[in-house]
Amino acid sequence: MRDLRRSLPAKIGAMVLATLLAAGAVLCYIATVAVWNGFGTAPSYYDDVLCREVMTDAMYNALYLVTEPDSSMQPEYAYRQEIQFAGFAYEVYYGDPANGILLGSGGQREGAAVGREATITVETTTLPLSSDAFGSGEAGEEELTALPDETAGYYTVVGRLYLDLPSYGNFHLSQLLYSIIHPISGASTVLFGLSCLGTLLCLIFLLCAAGHRTGAEGLVPNWQDRIPLELYFIGDAVLLYITLVMADSILSSGGSVYDGEFLGRMGGAFLCVLMGWVILLAALMTIATRLKLGKWWRNSLCYLLLRFLFSCCHKIWRAVGEFFQILPVAWRAVVLVGGILAAQTFLTLAMFISYYNNGLFFLVTLVLDVLVIMGTACLCRQLQQIRDMGAALAAGNLEAKIDTRKMARDIKRHAENLNAIGTGMTKAVEQRMKSERLKTELITNVSHDIKTPLTSIVNYVDLLEKEDLPEKATEYLAVLDRQSKRLKKLTEDLVEASKASTGNVAVRLTPILVNEIVHQAIGDYDERLTAGKLEVVVSTYEGNLIALADGRLLWRVLDNLLSNVCKYALAGTRVYIDLISRNDRVVVSMKNISRDPLNVNADELMERFVRGDSSRHTEGSGLGLNIAKSLMELMGGTFALSVDGDLFKAELTLRQVPDSIPSGPEA
């Protein structure tokens, strides 16, 4: 279906129809009021009130014309009788027309058909009638009060209206009005309502169609919609004023309203009114278009002026702010506080000088004080947030952040730097963890790849040892067997270290009698300790200490420590193993004297592939202590090393089972 809102002919047709209906509504309203007052309701014009009222005025004018020959109004009376009441004939009698005296007559035409005849009687005296009585009578017979005198009488005026009226004068105009009102006298109210409804519908259509153009989607403003709103309204007001002035000038120019040119002047005035109506329609349509487009205030001089002033103020404020930002923070604070204090000083002086505005000055000073207090509190709160952020970062909480949206510029910059530090540290830690995972995965994968061919080498060496070989070949085979077993041990340590560091080890924590497992480990290493000329001194608490641990993993830790003792302890020295209870923890400490100088610190000894002998002339992978630390952490315990000269000390702690907490003093 075609959208009529975009059709230009439909819009023009709606404007023409709205104009015609509006004019019709005005005419119907006038006709309705006239009908309510009895005008235009008679079967013919000569029987209607319109005709009777004009004839009454004409007869009184004839009376004054005849009875006041010496009055200064005689020219006016003669003009009215000839022009305004054209087509009217009269006879004025003193007394009754049958036996009275004929004082004067006029307008008679022989053989002309008479449309209406009427008579009026007016009381009088021998003195002339006052001209002030003209026009004071009502329809039908009128009674005029004359100046008092000794003799009283009356005048009789007989009037006749001919059928062939000229095309000017009051009778012609009233007949024209009758011809307009009479046909619609019975339906003028209904026609008025329909005309108003039709005009309203046309206006609604025009307002809905405003902004729509043929061949264009959406709303498209035209040239009048782009004019600033105030200029458009001023222009409309000027045009309307000009049309009204022109209409008034046309109606008041030339002769009387009763001459033949009156209808032409009415047509010119109607065109002026029509022009004003079109101007109003255009104003309504542009208002509708602006409202549909939204933000109509942007196309106004006030908005443009305010926007220009705001832009100027913004530029000035930005320039002042940029100048203020050039200053250091301390100087900015000094300038700000100094300005507030200077303002308060000025207001205080003004308070003492002025007598009437003390309350106002005091109120402004109080507001400044409140602002200073609020600003100080806000600044302190922001500084406290930065302090808490620094404490959180120092405690290792890299996820801590500060909301910087409502902070002052300089403090906000510092808070953003702290947020950036936390983000950077988080990224660095994630990168480090990723690197460690990759390294661990690489070690695990390589260890597994080496383990398969190494197993074959060990098996074939074992088979060769069972064969009869030459003495020299037996020596070579012994070296091959020793090195292959060493490589196998290194591979197993790598796999175990990888599993321990990644937590990929099954842990079953159960109450373990630590005394027993310590003595078992020492018993297993008794031969190697004796071969190394090492004496083990075990000091345990009186009674049994039970810890929450995995027996298999704890055995592996003790095995690594005793293996290190056998490898690196100085021959002929003692190894001290102490088992005590401390703060609800079971503590196992192992101390020995190193055979070689310890050229690394305790923390480095627990790193992978690090050994205390820099020459690396002993067997070992450098993974034992690292594996022990990882296994202790998996069991919820701790592993600590300390080096004091050549004294090497390892300390293990595990959670103690409550039932085994001794009642006596600690060992």
C-alpha positions, 0 to 999 in steps of 0.5 A: 500500500502506498504511503500517502505521507510521502506523496506531495500531491496528497500533502497539497490536497490536504492543505487545500482541503484543510483551508476550505474546511476551515473557511467553511467552519467559520461560515457555519459558525457565523450562520449558526449564531445568526440562526440562533438569533432568528436571521435567515430562517424566513421563507423569503428574504422580504419576510426575514428579520434581516430585511425588517431590521434594515427597513426599520433603519431606512424608515427612521433615516427618511423621518429624520431626513424630512423632519430635520431640514436644518440639521447638520446631518442632512448630507449624511441622511441623504447619502444613507437614503441614496446609497445605503438604503438603495431600492427603498421608497418612503412617504412621511406623514404628520398624523395618519396617512389617510387624513394626515399631512404628507411632509415628504417622499422619495425613491418611488418608481412607477410600475416597479414591483414591491417586495415588502411594505411597512409602516412606523408611527413616531410620537412628536411635538411641534418642535423638531425631533432630536437627531440623537433618536436615530438608530435607537428604535427596535424592530417593528414600531419604535417609540421616541421621546421628544422634547416636551411642549404644549402640543403633541402629535405623531409622524407616520412613515410608510416604506416600500422595498422594491424587488429589483435591488441594486448591487450595493447598499445594506439591502443588497448585503443583507440579501446576500447574507440571507442567501448564504445563511438560509440554505444551511439554516437547518443544518448549520450546527451539523455542518460546523461540527463536520467542518471542524472534524474534517479540518482536524483530520487534515491537520493530523494527516499533515502533522504525520506527513511532516518530514517525510519525502518522496523516495526517501526513507525516514525523516528528511528535514527541508529548508525551513526545518534547518532555520533556527527556531527563534528566527523562524518564529520571528519571521512567522510573526512578522509575516502574520503581522504584515498579512493582518495589516494588509487585510485591514488596509484593503478593507479600510481603503476606497469608499464605503462598505456599501458601495459596489467595490466592497466585495472586491475588497473582501476578496483581497482581505480573504487572500491575506487571511489565506496567506496567514493560514498557510503560514500557520500550517507551515509553522505547525508542520515544521514544529512537528518535523523538529519534534520527530527528529528529536533534540529540536533545541539544538537548532535554536539560537539560545542553544547555539549561544549557550553552547558557544559560551560553554565552549569558551568557559571550557577552554578557559577552564582547561587552560587554567587546569593545564597551567595548574598541572604544570605546577608540582603537587606541593605548589598546587596544594599551596595555591589551592589552600592559599586561595581558599584562605585569601577568600575567607580573609576577604569575606571576614573583612567584608563581614566587618565592613558590611552591615546588611550582608553579614549573614550571607558572608558568614554562610559563604565562609562556612561553606568554604570551611565545609568544602575544605574539610570534605576535600581533606577527608576525601584526600586522606581516604584516597591516601589510605587506599593507596597505603592498603594497596601497598600493604596488600602487594607487599603481602603477596596479594597480586590480585588487589586493585584500587578503584581510581574513578573518583580519585584526584588526578595525581593520586589517581596516577599513583594508584594506577601505577600500583595497579599496573605493578600488581598486573605486571607482577601477576604476569611475571609470576604466570610466565615463571610458572609457565616456564617451570611447567614447561621445564618440568614437562621436558624433564619428565618426557626426556626421562621417560624417553631415556628410560626405555633404551637404558633398561635394554642396556642394563639387561644386556649388561646383565646377560654379558656378565653371565658369559665367559669373557676375557679379563680385559672385557670383564673390566670394561663390562664392570665400568659399563655396568656401574655407569648404566646403573648410575644413569638409571638412578639419575633417570629415576631421580629426574622422574621422581623430582618431576612428579614431586614438584608437580604434585603428581604423587599419590599421598596417603597421610596416616599416623606414622611412628616416626621413631620406628621409621628413623631407626629402620632407615639407620639400620638399612644404611648401617653398612655404608655408614660403617664403611664411611667410618661414620658414627650415628648418634640418635637422640629421641624423646622418651616415648613414641612420637606419631606424626601424620605422614605417608610412610613411603614418602617419609622413607624416601626423604630419610633415604635421600638424607642418609645417602647424602651423609654417606657421600659427603660426610667427613670420615671419622665424624659423628652424625647426629639425628634428633627427634623432638616435639615442638609446638605440636609438630614432630621435628627430625633434625640431621647434622653432619660435618661436610668432607669438602668445603660447602661453596653454596648456601643452604637455599641453593643446595635445595635447587635441582642439579646443585651439589656442595662439591664444586669439582663434582668428583662424587656420584650424585644427581643433585636432585636428592634434596630437592626431591626431599623438599617437594615430598615434605611439602606434599605431606604438609610438612617443611624441609629446611637446610642450614650451613654453618661452616662445614656443619650441614644441618637438615630439619624435617617437621611434620604435623603431630597426632594429638594423642602422641603429644607428651605430657613431660618437657620437650627433648 
